[in-house]
């Protein structure tokens, strides 16, 4: 197993999540690899999946191209996993079957269990060290060059959307024999230091917390070293006490919440307590087949209506972007609404659609406020389809300039 050893700091950029490209021997690659400069999802979808997302296929505008969509859980959940452990189990099987020589992923920093540390894992028995959630930015792709120097030609990469977009942009130059991409949907990221601040606000014993997860039942689950568990309704989180820059503009303007350029996406949003699986292409189908006898799959369900929740979110984002105080629910009403939301609010796939539409609205509003010149190039056309029912449409200066498919990008 190989860890990130470099101490090189990334160059400052106004929109950067430190995916690791700026730490390579050619940091200028950021200009074409970064999703926050001029992303071209349509070209990459065609290259990777064989086609772009279709408005004629249910849910592709929201979730991206997919062949299969399931709700799943490992029949024997892995100890220490964030959910049941499907992501790390797929990676273990890739190593065991020698389909790949190494997996590029994250494990906890030895000095801070919440800080992600990029690693190359080349033994299946070491994959358990990568289980669980980390919070913060980590230069995952800085280990691509070390991987190549070690002679690895068959790789798997587990990453979040901004890392995977850059990986796909660099993929051809890597000259790999095999690349499997396992993506996780991203929720709003922040620095590890900010995350510790959040922990301090939600529990008097932050040092005892071993697990945190935002769940589709509108609660945050905490687990402690003592074995105790606690669930906090979203509505009772002290989000208004966080500094305005707690979530940077990068994460407030992300246009790929569901990791649409991965071969398979493994997340929570549409899972209703189980994992949500989207196999996007033939490689994704192959990855899912690796664990087919170990995973119980069921059809995702959809409940509730999202429009009122999305409209309420839009209003608060408009207030926040304009520097105005958020509308706060009276304290006496919070427990009532917190009880109702898991029962009558959007759930399952409707919850996932809700979150994607919220992210689309958030991206457009914050970019318009803070970097209006970026809207034209950063906001993909399908986002405007998702937001038009909420009164957000592009101006004449914001009409998306769909990039022409580059012959080089589309070469096999």
C-alpha positions as CSV (number, residue, x, y, z in Angstrom):
1,X,0.0,0.0,0.0
2,X,1.3,3.4,-1.0
3,X,0.3,6.7,0.7
4,X,0.6,10.3,-0.5
5,X,4.0,11.6,0.6
6,X,4.1,14.9,-1.2
7,X,4.1,18.1,0.8
8,X,3.6,20.3,-2.2
9,X,0.8,22.8,-1.7
10,X,-1.6,23.4,-4.6
11,X,-1.5,26.7,-6.4
12,X,-4.3,29.1,-5.3
13,X,-7.3,29.1,-7.6
14,X,-10.6,30.8,-7.0
15,X,-12.5,27.5,-7.7
16,X,-10.6,24.4,-6.6
17,X,-11.3,21.4,-4.6
18,X,-7.6,20.1,-4.7
19,X,-8.4,17.0,-6.7
20,X,-4.7,16.5,-7.0
21,X,-4.0,17.5,-10.7
22,X,-2.3,20.7,-9.6
23,X,0.2,18.6,-7.5
24,X,1.3,16.6,-10.5
25,X,4.4,17.3,-12.6
26,X,2.1,19.1,-15.1
27,X,-0.2,21.4,-13.1
28,X,-1.2,23.2,-16.2
29,X,-3.5,20.2,-17.0
30,X,-6.0,21.8,-14.6
31,X,-7.0,24.2,-17.5
32,X,-8.6,21.3,-19.4
33,X,-9.2,18.8,-16.6
34,X,-11.1,20.9,-14.1
35,X,-14.9,20.8,-13.9
36,X,-15.0,24.3,-12.6
37,X,-13.5,25.9,-15.7
38,X,-15.3,24.7,-18.7
39,X,-16.9,21.3,-18.2
40,X,-18.1,19.3,-21.1
41,X,-20.2,16.5,-19.7
42,X,-22.0,15.7,-22.9
43,X,-18.7,14.8,-24.7
44,X,-17.5,12.7,-21.8
45,X,-20.9,10.9,-21.5
46,X,-20.7,9.9,-25.1
47,X,-17.1,8.8,-24.8
48,X,-17.6,6.8,-21.6
49,X,-21.1,5.6,-21.8
50,X,-21.7,5.5,-25.6
51,X,-24.4,8.2,-25.4
52,X,-25.4,11.4,-23.6
53,X,-28.1,11.5,-21.0
54,X,-31.6,11.4,-22.6
55,X,-34.6,13.4,-21.7
56,X,-36.7,10.6,-23.0
57,X,-35.5,8.1,-20.3
58,X,-37.0,8.5,-16.9
59,X,-34.6,10.1,-14.4
60,X,-31.6,10.5,-16.7
61,X,-31.8,14.3,-16.7
62,X,-31.5,14.1,-12.9
63,X,-29.1,11.2,-12.4
64,X,-27.2,10.9,-15.7
65,X,-26.8,7.9,-18.0
66,X,-27.5,4.5,-16.5
67,X,-28.1,0.9,-17.6
68,X,-29.4,-0.3,-14.3
69,X,-30.7,1.3,-11.1
70,X,-31.2,-0.6,-7.9
71,X,-31.5,-0.4,-4.1
72,X,-29.0,-2.7,-2.6
73,X,-27.4,-4.0,0.6
74,X,-24.7,-6.6,1.3
75,X,-26.2,-9.7,2.7
76,X,-23.3,-9.7,5.2
77,X,-22.5,-6.1,5.9
78,X,-18.9,-5.2,6.4
79,X,-17.8,-4.0,9.8
80,X,-16.8,-0.4,9.8
81,X,-18.5,0.4,6.5
82,X,-20.5,3.6,6.0
83,X,-23.5,1.7,4.9
84,X,-23.1,-2.0,4.2
85,X,-19.8,-1.9,2.3
86,X,-20.7,-2.4,-1.3
87,X,-18.1,0.0,-2.6
88,X,-15.1,-1.5,-0.8
89,X,-16.4,-5.0,-1.5
90,X,-16.4,-4.3,-5.3
91,X,-12.8,-3.0,-5.0
92,X,-11.8,-6.1,-3.0
93,X,-13.2,-8.4,-5.7
94,X,-11.4,-6.4,-8.4
95,X,-8.1,-7.0,-6.6
96,X,-8.9,-10.7,-5.8
97,X,-9.7,-11.4,-9.4
98,X,-6.6,-9.5,-10.6
99,X,-8.8,-7.4,-12.9
100,X,-6.8,-4.5,-11.4
101,X,-3.4,-4.2,-9.8
102,X,-4.2,-1.4,-7.4
103,X,-7.1,0.7,-6.2
104,X,-6.7,4.5,-5.8
105,X,-8.9,5.6,-2.9
106,X,-9.0,7.3,0.5
107,X,-8.4,6.1,4.0
108,X,-8.3,8.1,7.3
109,X,-5.2,10.1,8.1
110,X,-3.5,8.5,11.1
111,X,-3.6,11.8,12.9
112,X,-7.2,12.6,12.2
113,X,-9.8,9.9,11.4
114,X,-12.0,12.4,9.6
115,X,-9.3,13.7,7.2
116,X,-9.1,11.8,3.9
117,X,-5.7,10.6,2.9
118,X,-5.1,9.3,-0.7
119,X,-3.7,5.8,-0.9
120,X,-2.9,3.2,-3.5
121,X,-4.1,-0.2,-2.2
122,X,-2.7,-3.3,-4.0
123,X,-3.8,-6.0,-1.7
124,X,-7.4,-7.0,-1.3
125,X,-7.0,-7.6,2.4
126,X,-6.1,-3.9,2.9
127,X,-9.3,-2.6,1.4
128,X,-11.0,-2.6,4.8
129,X,-8.8,0.3,5.8
130,X,-10.7,2.5,3.3
131,X,-14.2,1.8,4.8
132,X,-16.2,4.7,6.1
133,X,-16.8,8.3,5.4
134,X,-14.1,11.0,5.4
135,X,-14.8,14.8,5.2
136,X,-12.5,17.3,3.5
137,X,-10.6,17.9,0.4
138,X,-7.9,15.4,-0.6
139,X,-5.6,15.4,-3.7
140,X,-6.6,11.9,-4.8
141,X,-5.3,12.2,-8.4
142,X,-1.8,13.2,-7.2
143,X,-1.1,9.5,-6.9
144,X,-1.8,8.8,-10.6
145,X,1.9,9.5,-11.5
146,X,3.3,7.3,-8.6
147,X,0.9,4.5,-9.7
148,X,2.3,4.7,-13.3
149,X,5.9,4.7,-12.0
150,X,5.2,1.6,-10.0
151,X,4.2,-0.1,-13.2
152,X,0.5,-0.3,-12.6
153,X,-1.5,-0.6,-15.8
154,X,-4.8,-1.8,-14.5
155,X,-6.4,0.5,-12.0
156,X,-9.6,1.2,-10.2
157,X,-10.4,4.6,-8.8
158,X,-13.0,5.4,-6.1
159,X,-13.7,9.1,-6.0
160,X,-16.2,12.0,-5.7
161,X,-17.4,13.9,-8.8
162,X,-14.8,16.7,-9.1
163,X,-12.1,14.0,-8.9
164,X,-13.7,11.8,-11.4
165,X,-14.3,14.5,-14.0
166,X,-10.6,15.4,-13.9
167,X,-9.7,11.7,-14.1
168,X,-11.8,11.2,-17.2
169,X,-10.2,14.3,-18.7
170,X,-6.7,12.8,-18.1
171,X,-7.7,9.2,-18.9
172,X,-6.3,8.9,-22.4
173,X,-2.9,10.3,-21.4
174,X,-2.5,7.7,-18.7
175,X,-2.3,4.9,-21.3
176,X,-3.8,2.3,-18.9
177,X,-4.8,-1.1,-20.0
178,X,-7.8,-1.1,-17.7
179,X,-9.6,1.6,-15.7
180,X,-12.6,1.0,-13.5
181,X,-14.3,4.0,-11.9
182,X,-16.4,3.7,-8.8
183,X,-18.1,6.9,-7.9
184,X,-19.9,8.1,-4.8
185,X,-22.4,11.0,-5.0
186,X,-21.1,14.1,-3.3
187,X,-22.9,16.0,-0.6
188,X,-21.6,19.5,0.1
189,X,-18.0,19.2,1.0
190,X,-15.9,21.4,3.2
191,X,-12.5,21.4,4.9
192,X,-11.8,18.9,7.6
193,X,-11.3,21.8,10.0
194,X,-14.7,23.1,9.2
195,X,-16.2,19.7,9.7
196,X,-14.7,19.6,13.2
197,X,-16.4,22.9,13.9
198,X,-19.7,21.3,12.8
199,X,-19.2,18.3,15.1
200,X,-18.6,20.7,18.0
201,X,-22.0,22.3,17.3
202,X,-24.0,19.1,17.2
203,X,-22.6,17.2,20.1
204,X,-20.9,18.0,23.4
205,X,-18.6,15.0,22.8
206,X,-17.2,15.5,19.3
207,X,-14.0,13.5,20.1
208,X,-16.2,10.4,20.8
209,X,-17.9,10.4,17.4
210,X,-16.9,7.5,15.2
211,X,-19.6,7.8,12.5
212,X,-21.7,10.4,10.9
213,X,-24.2,10.1,8.0
214,X,-26.8,12.3,6.5
215,X,-29.6,9.9,5.9
216,X,-32.6,9.8,3.5
217,X,-35.0,9.8,6.5
218,X,-34.1,13.5,7.1
219,X,-31.9,12.7,10.1
220,X,-28.1,12.8,10.8
221,X,-27.0,9.7,12.5
222,X,-24.1,9.8,15.0
223,X,-22.3,6.8,16.5
224,X,-20.0,7.0,19.5
225,X,-17.1,5.0,20.8
226,X,-19.3,3.8,23.7
227,X,-21.7,2.2,21.2
228,X,-24.3,4.8,21.6
229,X,-26.3,6.0,18.6
230,X,-28.1,9.3,18.1
231,X,-30.2,10.7,15.3
232,X,-30.7,14.5,14.8
233,X,-33.5,15.8,12.5
234,X,-32.2,17.9,9.7
235,X,-34.4,20.8,10.9
236,X,-32.6,20.8,14.3
237,X,-29.1,21.1,12.9
238,X,-27.5,24.5,13.7
239,X,-26.8,25.3,10.1
240,X,-27.5,29.0,10.6
241,X,-24.6,29.1,13.2
242,X,-22.0,28.0,10.6
243,X,-19.9,30.7,8.9
244,X,-21.0,31.9,5.5
245,X,-17.9,30.4,3.8
246,X,-18.4,27.0,5.6
247,X,-19.3,25.5,2.2
248,X,-17.0,27.1,-0.5
249,X,-18.3,28.3,-3.8
250,X,-16.9,25.1,-5.5
251,X,-19.4,22.9,-3.7
252,X,-22.2,25.5,-3.9
253,X,-21.7,25.5,-7.7
254,X,-21.1,21.8,-8.4
255,X,-23.0,20.5,-11.4
256,X,-22.5,16.7,-10.9
257,X,-24.0,15.7,-7.6
258,X,-24.5,12.1,-8.8
259,X,-21.0,11.4,-10.2
260,X,-22.4,10.8,-13.7
261,X,-19.0,10.0,-15.3
262,X,-18.3,6.9,-13.1
263,X,-18.9,3.4,-14.3
264,X,-21.0,2.7,-11.3
265,X,-22.3,5.1,-8.7
266,X,-22.9,3.9,-5.2
267,X,-24.6,6.2,-2.8
268,X,-27.5,6.8,-0.4
269,X,-30.0,9.3,-1.9
270,X,-32.4,6.9,-3.5
271,X,-31.8,4.0,-1.2
272,X,-34.2,4.7,1.7
273,X,-31.8,3.2,4.3
274,X,-30.0,0.9,1.8
275,X,-27.5,1.8,-0.8
276,X,-28.4,3.3,-4.2
277,X,-26.7,1.8,-7.2
278,X,-26.5,3.2,-10.7
279,X,-24.6,1.0,-13.2
280,X,-23.9,3.4,-16.1
281,X,-22.3,1.3,-18.8
282,X,-20.9,-2.2,-19.5
283,X,-18.0,-1.8,-17.0
284,X,-20.6,-0.8,-14.4
285,X,-22.5,-3.9,-15.2
286,X,-19.3,-6.0,-14.8
287,X,-18.6,-4.4,-11.4
288,X,-22.1,-5.1,-10.2
289,X,-21.9,-8.7,-11.4
290,X,-18.7,-9.2,-9.3
291,X,-20.9,-9.0,-6.1
292,X,-24.2,-10.2,-7.5
293,X,-24.2,-13.3,-5.2
294,X,-23.4,-11.1,-2.1
295,X,-25.8,-8.2,-2.6
296,X,-29.6,-8.2,-2.2
297,X,-31.0,-6.0,-4.9
298,X,-34.5,-4.5,-5.0
299,X,-36.2,-1.9,-7.1
300,X,-36.0,1.7,-5.9
301,X,-39.2,3.2,-4.7
302,X,-40.5,6.8,-4.9
303,X,-42.9,8.6,-2.5
304,X,-44.1,12.1,-1.8
305,X,-43.8,15.3,-3.8
306,X,-40.7,17.5,-4.1
307,X,-41.9,20.8,-5.5
308,X,-42.8,22.6,-2.2
309,X,-39.5,21.5,-0.6
310,X,-37.5,22.7,-3.6
311,X,-39.3,26.0,-3.7
312,X,-38.6,26.6,0.0
313,X,-35.0,25.7,-0.6
314,X,-34.8,28.1,-3.5
315,X,-36.1,31.0,-1.4
316,X,-33.6,30.4,1.3
317,X,-30.7,30.1,-1.2
318,X,-31.8,33.5,-2.7
319,X,-31.7,35.1,0.8
320,X,-28.4,33.6,1.7
321,X,-26.8,34.5,-1.7
322,X,-28.0,38.1,-1.2
323,X,-26.6,38.2,2.3
324,X,-30.0,38.3,4.0
325,X,-30.9,36.1,7.0
326,X,-32.5,32.8,6.3
327,X,-36.1,32.2,7.1
328,X,-36.2,30.2,10.3
329,X,-38.9,27.8,11.4
330,X,-40.3,28.5,14.9
331,X,-38.7,26.1,17.5
332,X,-42.1,24.8,18.6
333,X,-42.8,23.7,15.0
334,X,-39.5,22.0,14.3
335,X,-40.3,18.7,16.1
336,X,-43.6,18.4,14.4
337,X,-42.2,19.0,10.9
338,X,-39.3,16.8,11.7
339,X,-41.7,14.0,12.5
340,X,-43.8,14.5,9.4
341,X,-41.0,14.8,6.8
342,X,-39.9,11.1,6.9
343,X,-43.5,10.1,6.6
344,X,-44.9,12.5,4.0
345,X,-41.9,14.3,2.4
346,X,-40.0,13.2,-0.7
347,X,-38.5,9.7,-0.2
348,X,-36.6,7.2,-2.3
349,X,-36.1,8.4,-5.8
350,X,-38.2,11.5,-5.2
351,X,-35.8,12.4,-2.4
352,X,-32.9,12.0,-4.9
353,X,-34.6,14.1,-7.5
354,X,-35.2,16.8,-4.8
355,X,-31.6,16.9,-3.9
356,X,-30.4,17.1,-7.5
357,X,-32.9,20.0,-8.3
358,X,-31.8,21.8,-5.1
359,X,-28.2,21.5,-6.2
360,X,-29.0,22.8,-9.7
361,X,-30.8,25.8,-8.2
362,X,-28.0,26.4,-5.7
363,X,-25.3,26.3,-8.4
364,X,-27.1,28.8,-10.6
365,X,-28.0,31.3,-7.9
366,X,-24.5,31.4,-6.3
367,X,-22.7,31.6,-9.6
368,X,-24.9,34.5,-10.7
369,X,-24.2,36.3,-7.5
370,X,-20.4,35.6,-7.2
371,X,-19.1,34.7,-10.6
372,X,-21.7,35.6,-13.2
373,X,-19.3,35.3,-16.1
374,X,-18.9,31.6,-15.3
375,X,-22.5,30.7,-15.7
376,X,-22.4,30.3,-19.5
377,X,-19.6,27.8,-19.4
378,X,-20.1,26.0,-16.1
379,X,-23.9,25.3,-16.1
380,X,-24.8,22.4,-18.4
381,X,-27.9,22.6,-20.5
382,X,-29.7,19.8,-18.6
383,X,-29.6,22.0,-15.4
384,X,-31.8,24.6,-17.0
385,X,-34.3,21.8,-17.8
386,X,-34.3,20.9,-14.1
387,X,-34.8,24.5,-12.9
388,X,-37.2,25.9,-15.4
389,X,-40.2,24.8,-13.4
390,X,-38.9,26.9,-10.5
391,X,-38.6,30.1,-12.5
392,X,-34.9,29.8,-13.2
393,X,-34.1,30.2,-16.9
394,X,-30.9,31.4,-18.7
395,X,-30.6,35.0,-19.8
396,X,-29.4,35.7,-23.3
397,X,-25.8,36.0,-21.9
398,X,-26.1,32.7,-20.1
399,X,-27.2,30.4,-22.9
400,X,-25.1,27.3,-22.5
401,X,-22.4,27.0,-25.1
402,X,-22.4,23.3,-25.8
403,X,-18.8,22.4,-26.7
404,X,-18.3,20.7,-30.0
405,X,-17.2,17.1,-29.5
406,X,-13.5,17.0,-29.9
407,X,-12.2,14.2,-32.2
408,X,-9.4,13.6,-29.8
409,X,-11.7,13.2,-26.9
410,X,-13.9,10.7,-28.8
411,X,-11.2,8.5,-30.0
412,X,-11.3,5.0,-28.5
